[in-house]
Amino acid sequence: MTALLICTALGMEARAVRRGLSRSPVRVRLRRTGLGPRRAARVAATLPEFDALAVTGFAGSLVPGLRAGDVLVAQEIRYGDRVLACPSAPLLAGELARAGLRARTGSLLTVDHVVTGARGRELAERGAHAVDMETGPLARAAAGRPVAAVRVVVDTPAAPLLSPATLRNALTARRVLRRVGPALTRWAAATAPRTVLRASPDLDGAASRADLVLVIGPTGSPETRHLVESATRHAPARLVETPEHIELAWLRGARTVVLTAGASTSPSLVDTAENALRGLGPVTTESITFTLPKDAQP
């Protein structure tokens, strides 16, 4: 069974997350780090064994579009002069959105002190969306294993820490954090090495090798619907418009995944979907072309 390690800074964060873990498809351990990058770095040096690492808790927003109670899933983690990419962020953000949370991806910056005012605006201009004080050192400890950072916003540029709105915002963020745990366990359950077959639109032969077929393209397109119908003869097939629409439950146990798209779909969308899968573990890619039987051609 996959071992998921969830790190939080505060006890109240750990208690909030634990409330959603009663029915977990993976083995979960929670570890408190204490506040700040120095404490997080000390804990990072002594972490127990894990297959996937998630860092969660509260954060401060740097941009107007992130309000108290919103969830930022880090697409990248910045710490010092290092930037760690988190390719599976769109998958996790989509999972949280389907659970009814206001979730988005963005850049998370780990700092060593509370950021407000002009300094916050400066960091936002450099591309950071939110700040925390622990994720950076912990993410380094992942050492190539799947890592996710999910932060719930407490303070914002309009309502900084120690403002009259802080208590209300903290209670809102805690309620949201209680709903994050199940998505983290589904994310961990989907982590695994896998083979990705990038097939041309004529995909019957590739589908016969697959545990899952993902057809990337508009849901209203007759071409993409036809691809799904064709692939379903051989394997479970799903039509998705973007990686955010890929449900993590589909990926659990799917070690060979076919990615394909109609002729009108931009190849960059397929690239983006493949990159998201790389965030769940090592990916081996093959490009394959097959021809549909004549009776199956549109």
C-alpha positions in Angstrom: 0.0 0.0 0.0 1.2 3.5 -0.9 2.6 5.4 2.1 1.6 9.1 2.1 3.3 11.5 4.5 1.4 14.7 5.2 3.3 17.5 6.9 1.8 20.5 8.6 3.3 23.3 10.7 0.7 23.6 13.4 -1.3 21.2 15.5 -4.6 22.8 14.5 -3.7 22.2 10.9 -2.9 18.5 11.6 -6.2 18.1 13.5 -8.2 19.7 10.6 -6.6 17.4 8.0 -6.9 14.3 10.1 -10.7 14.7 10.3 -10.9 13.8 6.6 -8.7 10.7 6.7 -11.0 8.1 8.2 -11.5 6.2 4.9 -8.1 6.4 3.2 -7.1 4.3 0.2 -3.4 4.7 1.3 -1.4 4.4 4.5 -1.1 7.9 6.0 1.2 9.4 8.5 1.0 13.0 9.7 4.1 15.0 10.9 4.1 18.4 12.6 7.1 20.6 11.8 6.6 23.7 13.8 6.6 27.2 12.3 9.3 28.4 10.0 11.8 27.1 7.5 14.5 26.3 10.1 12.2 23.9 12.0 10.9 22.5 8.8 14.5 21.8 7.6 15.3 20.0 10.9 12.2 17.8 10.5 12.9 17.2 6.8 16.2 15.6 7.8 14.4 13.0 9.9 11.3 12.2 7.9 10.0 8.6 8.0 9.8 6.5 4.9 7.2 7.6 2.4 6.2 7.1 -1.2 4.5 10.5 -1.7 4.8 13.7 0.3 2.1 16.3 0.8 2.6 19.6 2.6 -0.5 21.4 3.7 -1.9 24.0 6.0 -2.5 27.8 5.9 -0.9 30.4 3.7 -0.9 34.1 2.9 -2.2 35.3 -0.4 -0.2 37.9 -2.4 -2.7 38.5 -5.2 -6.2 39.9 -5.1 -7.7 36.8 -6.9 -6.9 34.6 -3.9 -9.4 35.1 -1.1 -9.6 33.7 2.4 -10.7 30.1 2.2 -9.4 29.6 -1.3 -7.0 26.7 -2.0 -3.7 27.2 -3.8 -2.2 24.0 -5.2 1.5 24.7 -5.9 2.5 24.3 -9.5 5.9 25.3 -8.4 7.6 25.8 -5.0 10.1 28.5 -4.7 12.6 28.5 -1.9 15.8 30.6 -1.9 17.3 30.2 -5.4 15.6 26.9 -6.1 12.3 26.2 -8.0 10.7 22.8 -7.7 8.0 22.0 -10.2 4.9 20.1 -9.1 3.5 18.8 -12.4 0.5 17.0 -10.9 -0.9 20.2 -9.5 -3.7 20.5 -12.2 -4.9 17.0 -11.3 -5.1 17.8 -7.6 -6.7 21.2 -8.2 -9.4 19.6 -10.3 -10.0 17.1 -7.6 -10.5 19.8 -5.0 -12.7 21.8 -7.3 -15.0 18.8 -7.8 -15.2 18.5 -4.0 -16.7 22.0 -4.0 -13.6 24.0 -3.0 -12.3 27.2 -4.7 -9.0 25.7 -5.9 -6.4 27.0 -8.4 -2.8 26.3 -9.2 0.0 28.8 -8.8 3.4 29.6 -7.5 4.1 29.1 -3.8 7.0 30.9 -2.1 8.5 29.8 1.2 9.8 32.7 3.3 11.3 33.1 6.7 9.0 35.9 8.0 5.5 37.3 7.6 5.1 39.2 4.4 2.9 42.3 4.1 2.6 45.6 2.3 5.1 46.7 -0.3 7.2 43.5 0.1 4.1 41.4 -0.7 3.4 43.5 -3.8 7.0 43.1 -4.9 6.9 39.3 -4.6 3.6 39.2 -6.5 5.2 41.1 -9.3 7.9 38.4 -9.5 5.2 35.8 -10.0 4.5 34.4 -6.5 0.8 33.9 -5.7 1.1 32.9 -2.0 3.6 32.5 0.7 4.2 30.0 3.5 7.1 29.3 5.9 7.7 25.5 5.7 7.1 23.9 2.2 10.4 24.6 0.6 12.7 22.6 2.9 10.2 19.7 3.1 9.7 19.6 -0.7 13.5 19.1 -1.1 13.3 16.0 1.0 11.0 14.4 -1.6 14.1 13.7 -3.6 12.3 12.9 -6.9 9.2 11.3 -5.3 5.7 12.7 -5.9 5.2 15.9 -3.9 2.2 18.2 -3.5 1.7 21.4 -1.7 -1.8 22.5 -0.9 -2.3 25.7 1.1 -5.5 27.3 2.3 -5.5 31.1 2.3 -6.0 32.9 5.7 -4.6 36.4 5.1 -4.7 38.5 2.0 -3.4 41.9 0.8 -6.7 43.5 1.8 -6.9 41.6 5.2 -3.4 41.0 6.5 -2.5 39.1 9.6 -3.5 40.9 12.8 -6.3 42.7 11.0 -9.9 42.5 12.4 -10.8 39.9 9.8 -8.1 37.4 10.9 -10.1 35.3 13.3 -13.0 35.0 10.9 -10.7 34.1 8.0 -8.8 31.6 10.1 -12.1 29.8 11.0 -13.0 29.7 7.3 -9.7 28.3 6.3 -9.8 25.6 9.0 -13.2 24.5 7.7 -11.8 24.2 4.2 -8.7 22.4 5.4 -10.9 19.7 6.9 -12.0 18.9 3.3 -8.5 18.7 1.8 -7.4 15.3 3.3 -9.5 13.0 1.1 -8.2 14.6 -2.1 -4.6 14.2 -0.9 -5.2 10.5 -0.3 -6.7 10.0 -3.8 -3.7 11.8 -5.2 -1.3 9.5 -3.4 -3.3 6.4 -4.4 -2.9 7.5 -8.1 0.9 7.8 -7.8 2.9 5.0 -9.5 5.3 4.5 -12.4 3.4 4.2 -15.6 3.7 3.9 -19.4 2.1 6.5 -21.5 1.2 5.6 -25.1 0.8 8.7 -27.2 -1.5 7.4 -30.0 -2.6 8.9 -33.2 -6.4 9.3 -33.6 -6.4 5.8 -35.1 -5.9 4.1 -31.8 -7.5 0.6 -31.6 -4.1 -1.2 -31.3 -2.9 1.2 -28.6 -6.2 0.9 -26.6 -5.8 -2.9 -26.5 -2.7 -2.4 -24.4 -4.1 0.2 -22.0 -5.6 0.2 -18.6 -7.1 3.7 -19.4 -7.6 5.8 -22.5 -7.7 9.6 -22.1 -9.1 11.4 -25.1 -8.1 15.1 -24.9 -10.5 17.5 -26.7 -13.8 19.3 -26.6 -16.6 17.3 -25.2 -19.0 18.5 -27.9 -16.9 17.3 -30.8 -18.2 14.3 -32.8 -14.6 13.3 -33.6 -13.5 13.1 -29.9 -16.8 11.3 -29.0 -16.1 8.7 -31.7 -12.5 8.2 -30.4 -14.0 7.4 -26.9 -16.5 5.0 -28.4 -13.8 3.2 -30.3 -11.4 3.0 -27.4 -14.1 1.7 -25.0 -14.1 -1.6 -26.9 -10.7 -2.4 -25.3 -10.3 -0.3 -22.1 -12.0 2.3 -20.0 -12.0 5.6 -21.9 -12.6 9.1 -20.8 -13.1 12.3 -22.7 -11.5 15.3 -21.0 -10.9 18.9 -22.1 -7.9 19.7 -19.8 -5.8 17.9 -17.1 -8.0 19.4 -14.4 -10.8 17.2 -15.7 -8.9 14.0 -15.2 -10.2 12.3 -12.0 -7.6 10.8 -9.8 -9.7 7.7 -9.2 -9.4 6.8 -12.9 -5.6 6.7 -12.5 -5.5 4.3 -9.5 -4.1 1.1 -10.8 -3.8 2.4 -14.4 -0.1 1.6 -15.2 -0.5 1.9 -19.0 -2.4 5.1 -20.1 -3.1 6.0 -23.7 -3.2 9.7 -24.5 -4.8 10.7 -27.8 -6.7 13.6 -29.3 -8.6 14.6 -32.4 -7.0 16.3 -35.3 -8.5 19.7 -34.2 -7.0 19.5 -30.7 -3.7 21.3 -30.0 -0.8 18.9 -29.4 0.2 21.1 -26.4 -2.9 19.9 -24.5 -1.7 16.3 -24.8 1.8 17.5 -23.7 0.2 19.2 -20.7 -1.7 16.0 -19.8 1.4 13.9 -20.0 3.4 16.3 -17.9 0.6 16.2 -15.2 1.0 12.4 -15.1 4.8 12.8 -14.6 4.0 14.4 -11.3 2.5 11.1 -10.1 5.7 9.1 -10.7 8.2 8.1 -13.4 6.7 7.9 -16.9 7.9 6.0 -19.9 6.5 7.4 -23.2 5.9 5.6 -26.5 4.4 7.1 -29.7 2.2 4.7 -31.6 0.2 4.8 -34.8 -2.5 2.3 -35.5 -5.3 2.1 -38.0 -9.0 1.7 -37.1 -10.9 -1.1 -38.9 -12.9 0.2 -41.8 -16.2 -0.4 -40.1 -15.1 1.8 -37.2 -13.8 4.7 -39.2 -16.0 7.9 -39.1 
